[in-house]
């Protein structure tokens, strides 16, 4: 496509939907959705909605998707011409999703199953055509002249880059250099390179970390990126690692409190939101939990337990000042009980020397016992929930310490509501918490307190065979060493 006439004809053909007779006769909405599928957009149905319904409209999305398809075809053909088939594969080949980076935000009941298991359009393949499209629209009044300038940059860069991530960053850098320092236009290029929207849809944090690393190696782009304060990046929807860091302060780890009303939390991708919830809940292995149960389930579970813990602490404040005085934000790890398993980056350095409130077995278990008392899912109703509050109030009034509160509440829940003791013991004597915290002394203290204040539950525990304990996720008697 060396001539202006060829480019304009090709461009018009794509935007007019010249994709077969069947495509042309489809409704506009169906056509827009088909284009959305072809570019791997998981939120296409939401985007093609009318503007009054929160979307961008069918005509607008047909145009946008068409522009991306055009840009992608041009760039891929150019790479083939340059004999960079390796880059073509990296830009176009679907890949399995990385563990811990599941599909993020998407339109319900629409996406193909394959999209849940694979990234159909690699991050680099998503970004590259959008850089060209953006530049064509903003660089100057003549789109064809903009196109020629962009392709000159691309032809200069593509032969020498090592991989697809380097290609998109170097292309963005080259385009930025031609904009003569125009702040607004540079912001738009940077937004295409580090779009928060893409991150929220695909959770591709590993790729974005690689892009940030590459950006730091540039001159023009890096200088401009660093000049943007966090508020500017938030306003523009540009990814910033610092956005997550502001929610992960050491003093907030394991306190079960909301880490602020900063609107930037809405810009975090689902995995980052999970990490925020896990941080305040003191879960040192959120990747493993979300891998077993799903990101949304894990985050909802953390948040429910934190809300419940806060509610119980507020009752203690109101009813039992003596008990409240024993609620500590953190304690030192006992000698001989070093920290156990944790995922790198998911705990503060202080976690290795101190035990936050919710890293404590007692405060891990108390909200969960309450939740079982109140009922989970369809078992929850107002009568049962109010009963749980009454029993918790009674246990608070009668307890002299948090560990006694756990045992007394457990005893009341089993005797008054007839909850299956196994549902409580799998929280109170949870094996994974011992692996994470190595808190053997606390486990023995909890067991002894159960024996004294919840005799029915303790008797039930002793009646379980080793196989039954393992089946229900309850620690074995030999591990308690009592």
C-alpha atoms as one frame of an Amber mdcrd trajectory, in Angstrom:
protein
   0.000   0.000   0.000   2.439   2.574  -1.179   0.013   5.149  -2.592  -2.409
   7.512  -0.890  -5.214   6.178  -3.090  -4.610   2.581  -1.979  -4.547   3.539
   1.701  -7.720   5.609   1.469  -9.526   2.820  -0.429  -8.421   0.220   2.089
  -9.332   2.470   5.017 -12.795   3.246   3.619 -13.444  -0.420   2.854 -12.812
  -1.468   6.449 -14.869   1.351   7.962 -17.772   0.735   5.567 -17.916  -2.875
   6.647 -16.882  -4.588   3.404 -16.726  -7.994   5.047 -19.158  -9.979   2.868
 -22.821  -9.670   1.840 -24.060 -11.212   5.076 -22.156  -8.664   7.143 -23.505
  -5.712   5.136 -27.127  -6.808   5.557 -26.844  -7.311   9.319 -28.285  -4.815
  11.777 -25.906  -2.079  12.832 -25.788  -3.470  16.363 -24.954  -7.003  15.224
 -22.282  -5.587  12.952 -20.740  -3.597  15.794 -20.756  -6.650  18.056 -19.063
  -8.756  15.382 -16.366  -6.116  15.080 -16.051  -6.118  18.878 -15.528  -9.885
  18.838 -12.884  -9.597  16.142 -10.802  -7.231  18.286 -11.361  -9.311  21.456
 -13.343  -6.653  23.339 -15.027  -8.293  26.385 -17.357  -5.322  27.005 -18.636
  -4.759  23.460 -22.371  -5.133  24.351 -22.035  -2.411  26.973 -20.139  -0.090
  24.650 -22.647  -0.330  21.763 -25.520   0.719  24.016 -26.998   4.180  23.353
 -25.203   7.041  25.067 -28.245   7.707  27.259 -27.855   4.141  28.587 -24.183
   4.566  29.442 -22.702   3.278  26.181 -21.065   5.039  23.255 -23.552   4.073
  20.579 -23.502   1.606  17.693 -22.239   4.014  15.029 -19.392   5.300  17.199
 -18.236   1.776  18.124 -18.453   0.534  14.533 -16.162   3.397  13.588 -13.757
   2.779  16.470 -13.547  -0.972  15.953 -13.162  -0.465  12.210 -10.291   1.958
  12.715  -8.513  -0.525  14.982  -8.978  -3.355  12.472  -7.625  -1.165   9.674
  -4.585  -0.094  11.721  -3.894  -3.652  12.807  -3.985  -5.019   9.252  -1.680
  -2.290   7.972   0.878  -2.823  10.748   0.848  -6.616  10.490   1.333  -6.422
   6.713   4.239  -4.046   7.240   5.871  -6.442   9.727   5.485  -9.273   7.214
   7.152  -7.064   4.595   9.997  -6.372   7.051  10.329 -10.130   7.662   9.449
  -9.805  11.348   7.212 -12.833  11.558   8.359 -13.322  15.149   6.726 -10.036
  16.125   3.570 -10.914  14.183   3.181 -14.068  16.280   3.767 -12.185  19.543
   1.188  -9.552  18.565  -1.516 -11.926  17.318  -1.127 -15.367  18.897  -3.672
 -16.028  21.704  -2.056 -17.199  24.942  -3.331 -18.930  28.081  -4.130 -16.564
  30.909  -1.449 -16.331  33.556  -2.434 -17.825  36.895  -3.525 -14.962  39.108
  -4.557 -12.808  36.131  -8.078 -14.045  35.272 -10.505 -12.297  32.938 -11.562
  -8.998  34.489 -14.549  -6.802  33.702 -16.791  -8.127  30.927 -20.364  -8.039
  29.701 -22.454 -10.798  31.273 -23.687 -13.815  29.313 -21.883 -12.777  26.150
 -18.204 -13.593  26.078 -17.074 -16.896  24.551 -15.734 -19.491  26.968 -12.379
 -19.299  25.201 -11.948 -15.732  26.419 -12.108 -16.914  30.029  -9.200 -19.271
  29.477  -7.107 -17.287  27.009  -6.038 -13.742  26.205  -7.288 -13.733  22.617
  -5.661 -10.421  21.724  -2.257 -10.033  23.450  -1.671  -6.760  25.267   0.812
  -5.623  22.643  -1.627  -6.518  19.855  -4.308  -4.479  21.607  -2.106  -1.408
  22.076  -0.200  -1.207  18.774  -3.122  -0.491  16.369  -4.669   1.933  18.847
  -1.460   3.958  18.905  -1.615   4.307  15.116  -5.353   5.102  15.174  -4.922
   7.736  17.876  -2.032   9.375  16.072  -3.954   9.492  12.786  -6.812  11.275
  14.574  -4.810  13.818  16.587  -1.471  14.608  14.965  -2.865  17.016  12.371
  -5.890  17.789  10.180  -4.852  15.445   7.336  -5.262  11.799   8.364  -3.287
  10.468   5.414  -0.334  12.725   6.179  -0.539  11.593   9.813  -0.629   7.996
   8.631   2.484   8.443   6.470   4.383  10.069   9.340   3.433   7.279  11.747
   4.426   4.538   9.299   7.800   6.181   8.756   8.371   5.968  12.509   7.196
   2.352  12.534   9.460   1.282   9.646  12.443   2.842  11.383  11.778   1.104
  14.694  10.331  -2.334  13.840  13.443  -3.947  12.272  15.556  -3.505  15.406
  13.330  -4.182  18.448  13.662  -7.384  20.441  10.052  -8.168  21.291   6.441
  -7.008  21.038   6.428  -4.969  24.273   9.549  -3.111  23.200   7.890  -2.477
  19.818   4.790  -0.780  21.238   6.791   1.352  23.685   9.357   2.418  21.081
   6.559   3.172  18.622   4.816   5.331  21.234   8.127   7.065  21.966   8.714
   7.735  18.275   5.208   9.127  17.770   5.565  11.342  20.836   8.774  12.888
  19.490   6.910  14.112  16.384   4.269  15.961  18.450   6.584  18.903  19.266
   5.930  18.699  23.004   2.138  19.065  22.688   0.968  18.083  26.178  -2.602
  17.095  25.332  -1.623  14.963  22.344   1.176  13.272  24.280  -1.288  12.463
  27.064  -3.529  10.713  24.525  -0.657   8.602  23.186   0.368   7.660  26.723
  -3.230   6.777  27.561  -3.327   4.345  24.620  -0.081   2.782  25.814  -1.117
   2.368  29.470  -4.915   2.321  29.383  -6.533   1.504  32.716  -9.541   0.236
  30.747  -7.565  -2.594  29.131  -6.052  -3.507  32.481  -9.475  -3.713  34.137
 -10.762  -5.964  31.349  -7.860  -8.420  31.198  -5.892  -8.098  34.479  -2.651
  -8.144  32.455  -0.528  -6.737  35.266   2.568  -8.653  34.192   2.460  -7.062
  30.734   1.872  -3.594  32.179   4.838  -4.006  34.494   6.966  -4.852  31.444
   5.623  -1.776  29.640   6.476   0.481  32.609  10.001  -0.972  32.642  10.379
  -0.212  28.927   8.956   3.297  29.349  11.614   4.026  31.961  14.244   3.273
  29.310  12.914   5.932  26.940  13.667   9.631  27.084  10.689  11.696  25.892
   7.972   9.330  27.071   9.612   8.632  30.425  10.119  12.325  31.158   6.507
  13.096  30.363   5.172  10.112  32.353   7.191  11.088  35.406   5.950  14.678
  35.143   2.358  13.561  35.670   1.265  13.635  39.301  -0.932  10.726  40.494
  -4.070  12.865  40.203  -3.283  13.559  36.520  -2.782   9.862  35.789  -6.064
   9.054  37.541  -7.913  11.739  35.581  -6.531  10.488  32.285  -7.014   6.796
  33.054  -3.290   6.060  32.728  -1.927   3.096  34.667   0.342   3.926  37.559
   1.888   1.386  39.979   1.773   4.089  42.668  -2.031   4.031  42.544  -2.074
   0.621  44.223   0.726   1.480  46.646  -1.318   4.215  48.299  -3.762   1.536
  49.509  -1.073  -0.813  50.812   0.369   1.029  53.800   2.025  -1.108  56.425
  -0.067   0.264  59.295  -3.297  -0.774  57.556  -2.324  -4.402  57.066  -4.674
  -6.749  58.880  -6.773  -4.051  60.556  -9.985  -4.892  58.704 -10.678  -1.247
  57.932 -11.455   0.409  54.605  -8.300   2.030  53.328  -9.898   5.334  52.392
 -12.512   6.831  50.108  -9.975   7.668  47.421 -11.850   7.458  44.086  -8.691
   5.978  42.559  -9.800   2.597  43.890 -12.311   2.529  41.019  -9.390   2.689
  38.593  -7.772  -0.444  39.980  -8.180  -3.651  38.016 -10.009  -6.570  39.716
  -6.769  -8.236  40.826  -5.514  -5.000  42.388  -8.820  -4.547  44.205  -8.448
  -8.104  45.467  -4.983  -7.261  46.786  -6.367  -4.225  48.625  -9.073  -6.331
  50.293  -6.578  -9.098  51.084  -4.152  -6.549  52.580  -6.653  -5.143  55.058
  -7.808  -8.688  55.819  -4.196  -9.876  56.382  -4.406 -12.683  53.830  -0.803
 -13.434  52.824  -1.770 -15.684  49.898  -4.558 -13.977  47.900  -3.299 -15.503
  44.661  -3.803 -19.015  45.999  -7.240 -18.181  47.440  -8.490 -16.511  44.270
  -7.021 -19.338  42.210  -9.199 -21.820  44.104 -12.390 -19.770  44.475 -12.229
 -16.925  41.943 -11.280 -13.258  42.289 -14.751 -11.862  42.975 -15.619 -14.575
  45.515 -12.357 -14.038  47.386 -12.754 -10.263  47.490 -16.371 -10.518  48.645
 -15.338 -12.964  51.366 -12.553 -10.704  52.639 -14.892  -7.715  52.681 -17.713
  -9.580  54.419 -15.380 -10.820  57.162 -13.876  -7.345  57.614 -17.307  -5.720
  57.863 -18.384  -8.348  60.398 -15.196  -7.905  62.424 -15.787  -4.139  62.525
 -19.375  -4.650  63.653 -18.309  -6.988  66.473 -15.580  -4.576  67.607 -18.187
  -1.788  67.739 -20.388  -3.991  69.951 -17.421  -4.674  72.237 -16.749  -0.929
  72.466 -20.335  -0.367  73.544 -20.776  -3.331  75.896 -17.450  -4.368  77.431
 -14.664  -1.751  77.850 -12.473  -4.282  79.674 -12.603  -6.659  76.733 -12.008
  -3.772  74.328  -8.766  -2.881  76.096  -7.384  -6.290  75.122  -7.918  -5.791
  71.377  -4.468  -5.047  70.023  -3.654  -3.799  66.547  -0.595  -6.067  66.464
   1.646  -8.206  68.676   5.219  -9.433  68.371   5.772 -12.918  67.001   6.686
 -15.379  69.748  10.257 -16.635  69.757  10.593 -19.871  67.842   7.489 -19.214
  65.717   8.719 -17.418  62.586   6.287 -16.358  59.888   5.059 -19.106  57.567
   3.927 -19.023  53.941   3.234 -15.762  52.111   3.247 -14.470  48.539   5.974
 -11.955  47.729   4.618  -8.401  47.700   1.352  -9.314  49.411   2.516  -8.553
  52.966   4.511  -5.668  54.512   8.014  -6.206  55.905   6.562  -5.850  59.420
   4.600  -9.089  58.880   7.772 -11.085  59.492   8.201  -9.680  62.989   4.687
  -8.859  64.157   1.199 -10.356  64.032  -1.552  -7.985  62.918  -5.010  -8.285
  64.438  -6.486 -10.320  61.597  -3.358 -12.460  61.230  -4.288 -13.613  64.699
  -6.214 -16.933  64.690  -8.778 -15.622  67.170  -9.747 -12.606  65.058  -9.621
 -14.687  61.906 -12.190 -17.047  63.407 -14.562 -14.729  65.337 -16.188 -13.034
  62.304 -16.449 -16.357  60.499 -18.230 -18.006  63.414 -20.642 -15.063  63.460
 -21.254 -15.413  59.708 -22.041 -19.122  60.111 -24.451 -18.189  62.913 -26.152
 -15.549  60.764 -26.404 -17.966  57.848 -24.714 -17.988  54.477 -26.491 -17.538
  51.178 -30.091 -18.724  51.240 -29.793 -19.772  54.884 -29.582 -16.126  55.972
 -32.790 -14.390  57.033 -33.627 -11.620  59.478 -34.679 -13.996  62.273 -31.420
 -15.877  62.128 -29.365 -12.704  61.727 -30.993 -11.106  64.782 -30.360 -14.304
  66.743 -26.693 -14.110  65.819 -26.546 -10.532  67.141 -28.202 -11.581  70.427
 -25.802 -14.477  70.919 -22.789 -12.297  70.114 -23.998  -9.662  72.582 -24.353
 -12.324  75.276 -20.885 -13.745  74.579 -19.312 -10.264  74.668 -20.891  -9.481
  78.030 -19.607 -12.752  79.526 -16.057 -12.759  78.144 -12.873 -11.451  79.700
 -10.633 -11.863  76.626 -10.949 -12.217  72.828 -10.006 -15.895  72.989 -12.748
 -16.503  75.540 -15.178 -14.577  73.322 -14.423 -16.953  70.454 -15.045 -20.019
  72.605 -18.228 -18.677  74.238 -19.678 -17.518  70.910 -18.914 -20.931  69.391
 -20.647 -22.657  72.306 -23.773 -20.475  72.002 -24.006 -20.876  68.232 -23.878
 -24.677  68.426 -26.299 -24.924  71.337 -28.817 -22.229  70.365 -28.857 -22.411
  66.553 -27.660 -26.006  66.156 -25.034 -25.143  63.549 -22.921 -28.092  62.429
 -19.777 -27.974  64.653 -17.638 -28.881  61.635 -18.594 -25.576  59.985 -17.166
 -23.740  62.984 -14.134 -25.926  63.644 -12.894 -25.523  60.070 -12.506 -21.812
  60.874 -11.361 -22.070  64.489  -8.771 -24.791  63.827  -8.002 -23.921  60.197
  -4.814 -25.722  58.994  -3.802 -23.085  56.422  -3.674 -20.334  59.057  -1.137
 -22.394  60.983   0.907 -22.796  57.799   0.794 -19.045  57.150   1.323 -17.846
  60.716   3.166 -20.739  62.353   1.273 -19.670  65.483   1.413 -22.979  67.347
   1.119 -21.411  70.797  -2.094 -19.629  69.882  -3.607 -22.813  68.439  -2.947
 -24.664  71.693  -4.483 -21.809  73.701  -7.587 -21.796  71.492  -7.962 -25.562
  71.858  -7.715 -25.360  75.660 -10.238 -22.510  75.782 -12.674 -24.453  73.581
 -12.359 -27.399  75.947 -13.336 -25.153  78.874 -16.018 -22.874  77.395 -17.361
 -24.914  74.464 -17.304 -28.509  75.801 -19.827 -29.851  73.270 -17.743 -28.609
  70.359 -14.536 -29.944  71.884 -16.150 -33.334  72.479 -17.249 -33.376  68.853
 -13.704 -32.531  67.739 -12.280 -35.467  69.728 -14.851 -37.793  68.180 -13.656
 -37.044  64.647 -11.312 -39.503  62.993  -8.126 -38.185  61.322  -9.783 -38.761
  57.957 -12.884 -36.773  59.000 -10.756 -33.873  60.228  -8.849 -33.786  56.968
 -12.098 -34.030  54.981 -13.622 -31.031  56.806 -10.425 -28.954  56.763  -9.771
 -29.142  60.521  -6.313 -29.426  62.030  -5.328 -32.809  63.495  -4.945 -33.449
  67.224  -1.302 -34.420  66.791  -0.539 -31.019  65.249  -1.989 -29.241  68.289
   0.507 -31.075  70.494  -1.654 -30.942  73.632
